[in-house]
Amino acid sequence: MHGLHRQTAVAMPSPLLPVSPAAHARAQALLDFIDASPSPWHAVDSAAALLEAAGYRRLDEADPWQLAPGARHYVVRDGSTLAAFRIGSAPLTEAGLRLVGAHTDSPGLRVKPQAGQTTGDWLRLGVEIYGGPILATFTDRDLSLAGRVALRAPGTPLGVESRLVRFAAPLLRIPNLAIHLNRTVNEDGLKLDRQNALPPILGAVQEGLPAADHLARLLADALDVDPGELLGFELNVCDTQPGAFFGRQQEFIADSQLDNLGSCHAALMALLDTDAAGAKSSAVCFLFDHEEVGSTSAKGADGSFLDDVLERIALCRGLGREDYRRALARSMLVSADMAHAFNPGHAGAYDDQHRVHLNQGPVIKTNASQRYTSESLSAGVFQLACERAGVPWQSYVQRSDLACGSTIGPLAASRLGLRSVDVGNPMWAMHSLRESAGAADHDAMCRALAAFFSD
């Protein structure tokens, strides 16, 4: 029980996980994955590319499926939710399923449909808040836009097609008010009026061009289509600064969307790392959209996608309803979402007995009110996986006088009656536009999840 023993000390222990060349390479792969994925739609596109390169083949929900032992496939719902799976050699009723779930979305700003607005001589884009971002971190940064655009597509079933769009260069800015005009900002904190202060500046008003047309022209030019072809869009305001290593020994990483693309990438790597022919257990990796806004959607963890995919796997393997429930009774879910690392500048925000630290390994998250699903047996299963992988583990509980966040775990576990554990890698500044984490922890989580898939 070395993980529990390590946490009883209030002082920061010496790092246990060195950033080995392998760990550094894995962390760099994570940063590359995040930098290629500035929206949930891009994240699924990046995940699909990794899976295709490893020999996984895409299925369509509208087509019949045939799944033999050893089959490796993935399926996408509405562009931003994905399930990838491999069928093991053992019957599902005997071995069950090993499931890992994470989410593709991150808190931030989403552009409104009629976005263009003028204030004085300046063109700005109206935005809505998505989830719970730290709004102050969006100011004075080099921002841009990424997401998907709906275009006319005559002859297709819906008459509409989706295209990804991303502006790599800085395009937008939310400038702070000078301290001379906001004298108490350092004492009172930065407070931004959500309707009036958040719309980022796109540029100067162009005479003769209505405000609403500026963004349409921008999107049409990026996609090389006529503006009349555009039917709508879903756009993130995103950071343009690439991920980086930092620290005296380059032992930390910083990027946007570590919560929760860090867990998405770890789940994918674990699946691919254990993708050996003849594997007994069937493994499924779920990457859901909409976790940051409650998961209640057709492609969220509280929607039907989880049930639909698992039931179709069972049906394709010849299971009836009773055998499907038997398989679920032998299955287990790891809900992977990031965890709150001890921040030395805000020591009072943590339970002294449950501080978790960067570069100390994966974190098991527990909450008595079931905001996290971990219980003693499921936590034990994950501890054993960490032991087999040769990585340490940590235990996190929120201060009793602070409200606890939640994950996809309770939603997914309650829908299917699965045993579940909530885990995640420790990080600083969760929901900031620029988050940070330990450079060694990502490899440790990949190895722990791979050991879980191999059980």
N, C-alpha and C positions, 0 to 999 in steps of 0.2 A: 504493500500500500504506500509506495514511495511518493505517489502524487499527493495524497492527503498530508503526509508528514511534511512535505516541502512547503505547503501553504500555511502552516501554523506560525511561521516566522513573519513578523511585520516587515523587517528589512528586506530589501531587494536581494535575492540570492544571486550568485554568479551564474551566468548563462550556462545551460546544460547542453544546448544544441549549437555547435559551431556551424558557421555557414560554409559547408564543404563545397567543393566544385559542383557536385551533383545538386546540392540544395540551391546554390546560386543559379545554376542553369534552369532549375525548375521554377524559381522565383522570376527569372527573366522571361520564361515562357508564359507565366501568369501575366506579367506586365504587358507583354505583346498581345495576349488574348484580350485584355481589358482595352488596350489602346485601339484595337481593331473593332471594338464593340461599344460605341457610344450611345446605343439605345438597345432596348430589349430585342428588337428585330435584328439588329446587327449581331447581338450576342448569340442568338439562335443560328444565324447564318455562319458565324465563326465556329460554333459547336458542330454544325452539320459538316463543315469543311474538314474538321478533325476526324469526325466519324467516317466520312467518305474515304479519306486517305487511309484509314485503318481497315477498310473493306466492309463497312456497314452500308446497307442499302436502304433507301428511303421507301417507306410504305405510305399509301394514301388511305385515309379513313374511309373514303367512299369505295375503295376496292376490296375484293376478298383477299384474305391473308392465308398463307400456308407457311407454317412454322415447324420445321424439323429440328431435332437436336443439333446444336451447333449453329443454328440460324442467328445472324447478327443484323439487326435492323434498327431504324429509328423512324419516328413519326412526328410531324409538326402540326400544331393547331394554331391557325390564324397568325402564323409568322413569328410569334414570340414565346410560345410554349413548346417544349420538346420532351419526348420520352425516347430513350435509347435502351436497347435490351439485347441480351444474348440468352439463348435457350441452352440450359445445361443438360447433361446426359441423364441425370437422375429424375425420376418422375416427380412432378410438382407436389403430389400428395405426400411424398416422402421427404423431399428436401425443402419444400416451400420456395419462397422467393426472397432474395436479399435486395432491399430497396434503399436507395439514397435519394433524397429530395433536396432541392435548393431552389432559389428564385433568380430570375433574370432581370428584374426591375430594380431600380434604385431611386431614392427620393430626389426630387429636383423641381424643375420648372417645365411646364408643357405649354406650347404656343396655342393661343385661342384660335378658333376657326376664322373669325374676322379680326385678324391680328393687327393690321396696320393702323396706327394712330399718330396724330401729329400734336406736338407740344411746342409752341413757338415755331421755330424753323427746323425742328428736329423730328425725324421719323423714328417711332419706337414700336415695339411688338408687344401686344398684350399677352400676358401669361397667367396661367393658373398654377397653384402649388400642387405638386404631386407628392403625396406621402408627407413625411416630416423632415424636410431638409433643414440644416443650419443655414438660414438665409444669408447671414452676414458673410459667409464664405463665398458667395457668388459675386460679391462686389469687387471692383478693381481687378478683375481677372480677364484673360483673353478667352472669350466665350464664342461658341459657334452653334450650329444647328445640325441635328441628325435625326433620322427616323424613317418613316415610309410615306409614300405618296400614292394616292389612288388615281389612276388614269383611265380614260375611256379605252375599251378594248372590244370593239365590235366582233361578233363571232365567237366570243368566249361564253361559257355558261351564264356568268353573271353580267357580262358586258363591262366588267371592271377588272383591271389588273393592278397588282401592287408592285412598286419599285422602291428599293432602298435609296436613300439620299444622304449625303454627308458632305459638309463643307469643312475641309481640313484646316483652312486658314482662319485666323481670328476674324469674326464677323460682327460680334456684339460686345457691348460693355454696359455694366451697371455702375456708374461712377459714384463714389461716396460724396457726401456733402463735406466741404472743407471744415476742419475743426474750428475755424474762426466763426463759422455760422452754426456750429453745433458744439458749443463749449463743454457740455457735460457728457459727451459720448463715451469718454473713458471711465467715467464714474457710473453712468446709467446703462452702459452697453448700447450697441447699435440696434436701433429699432426702425424697421422698414415698413411703411404703409404698403400693404399687399396690393392694393389696387393702383396706387399712384407712383410709388417709388420703385417697384420691381420691374416694370416694363423696360427691357434693355434697349439701348440706343442702337439703331441700325445704320443711321447716317443722316445726312441733310435731306430735307424735303426736295424732291425733284419737281420743278414747276411743270404743270400740265399733266402730271401722272398722279391719279388718285392714290391715297395712302394704301388702300386695300390691294392695289395692283403691284406694289413694289415686291412683296414676297412672292406673289405668283410668277412674276417675271424672273425672279431669282431662281425659283425651283424649276421653271420651264427651261431656263438656260442650262442649269446643272444636268438636267435629264435629256437635253437636246430634243425637246418636244415643243409644240405650240402651246401657249398659255391656255387656249381653249380646251386642250385635252385634259387639264387638271380638274379633278372632281373633289378632292379633299386631301388632307394630310394629317399625320400625327407626328409631331416634332418635339424632341428634347432640346432644351438649352444645355449644351455640354461644354466641358472644359477642353482646351486644346493642348494643354501641357502634357507631354508624355510621362509615363511612369518612370521612376528613378530609384536608385539605391542611395541611401545616405547613412550617416553615422561615422564614427572614428574608424571602424573596420568595415564600413559599408554593410552593416548588419541589419539595416532596416530598409523597408520599401515604402514608397509613397505613390499614390495614384488615386484617381476617382473610381468609384464603384467597387472598391474592394468588398464592400457589403452590397451585393453578395456574389459578385462574379468570382471572387476568390473561392467560394464553396462550389460554384458551378464548375469551374475549371478543375478543382480537386476531384469532384465526382467523376468527371469525364476521364481524367487521367487514371483514376483508380480502376474504372471500367476497362480502359484500354490496356492497362498494365497487367490485368488478370485475364486477358482475352486469349487464353491458351485453349487449344483444341482439347476436347475431352473434359472440360470443366464440369463438375457434377452439379453445382448449384446454378440456378438461373438468376441472373442479375439484371436489375432495372434501375436506370438513372432518370429521374424526373427533374426537369427544369421549368418551373412555373412562372408565368407573369402575374402581376397584380398583387403580390404579397404585401407590398408597402401600402396598399389601399384596402386591405381586408380580404383579398383572395376570392371574393364572391363574384365570379364571372364565369363565362363558358370555358375560359382557359386558366382560371385560377385553381389553387389547391382545394377550394371549397366547391368547385364545379364538378362536372362529370368526367373530366379527362382522365383522372387517376383511375376511377372505376372502369371506364370504357376500355382503356388499354389493358389493364390486368385481366378483365373478363374476356377480352378477345384473345389474349395469350392463352388463357385457360381453355377456351372453346376450341382454339386451333390445336391444342394438345389433347383434345378428346375428353375433356373434363365436363361432367354435368354440374348442375348447381350445387349438389351436396359435396362433390369432390373439390369444386372451386373453393367452397368455404373451408374444407379440410386443408387445402393448400394455404389459404390465408392464415389459418390457425398455426401453421408451422413457419410463417413468414415474419420478417421484422423490418422496420423502417429506421434508418438514420436520417433525421432531419438536420441538415447542415446549414448553419447560418452563423455569422460572425459573432464574437463575444467581446465584452468590454474589458480591455486590459487596464491594469492599474496605471493611472496617470499621476506622476509625482507632483505635478502642479496643483492637483485637486484631490489630495489624499483622503479628505473627508467624505468623498462620494462613494466609498467602498466599505464593505464588511471586512474588517481586519482579518478574519479567519478564512476569507474566500477571495483574497486577491489573486488575480492571475496575471502573468507577465509575458511579454513578448519573448519569443525564442525559447519558450519553456514547454512547447508542445500543445496538442489539441486540448480543448476545454469541454468538459461535460457540464451542461447548464441545468440547474434544478430550480423548481418553483413549486411551493406547496399548493398554490391555487391553480396549478396545471396550465400556466401560461407556457411552460415547457413540459415535455412529456416524460422526461427522464424519471425512472424509478430504480430501485436498487438492482433489480434483475437486468433491466435493459442497460443500465449504466455498467453493470458487471460484464455484459457481453462486449461492450465497446472497450472497456479496460483490458479485457483479454485480447482483443484485436490489437490494441496498442502494444501489449506485451509481445505478441507474435511479430509485430512490425519493428520492435526494438526502439520505440519512441515513448517518451514520458507523457503523462496526461495530467490535467489540472481540473479543479472543480470550482464552479462559480455559482454563487447565490447572491441575489441583489440585496442591498441594505433593506431592512424591514420597514423603514420609513420612506422608501422610494417605490413608486409604481414600477412594475416589471413589464417589459415589452413581450412580444410573442413571435411565433414563427409559423411555418406551414405545418409543423408537427402535430399540434392538437387537432387541427382540421382534418388532416389526412388520416391520423390514427383513429379518430372518432368515426369517420366515415366507414372505415373498413374493419374496425376492431383489432387493429394491429398493435403488437408490442412495438414501442418506439422509444428512441433516445434522442435528445437534442444536444448537438455538439457544434463547435465552431472554433475557428482560430482567433486568438486575442488580437485586438486592434485598438488604436487610438482614434479619437475624433469621428466616431461612427455618425454617418449622415452629413458629414462635411463634404464639400466639393473636392477636397484633397485629404484623403484618409491615409493612415499609415499603419504598418504591421511589421512583424518580424520576418526577416529574409529566410530564416531556417524553418519557420513553422509551416510554410506551404508544402514543402516536401514531406514533412512529418505527417500532415493531414492526408496527403495523397497515399502514403504508405499505410496509414491506419485504416483508411477506407478500402484500400486494396486487400488488406488482411480480412476485413469484414466481408467483402465480396467473396473471398476465397474460403470462408468458413463452411 
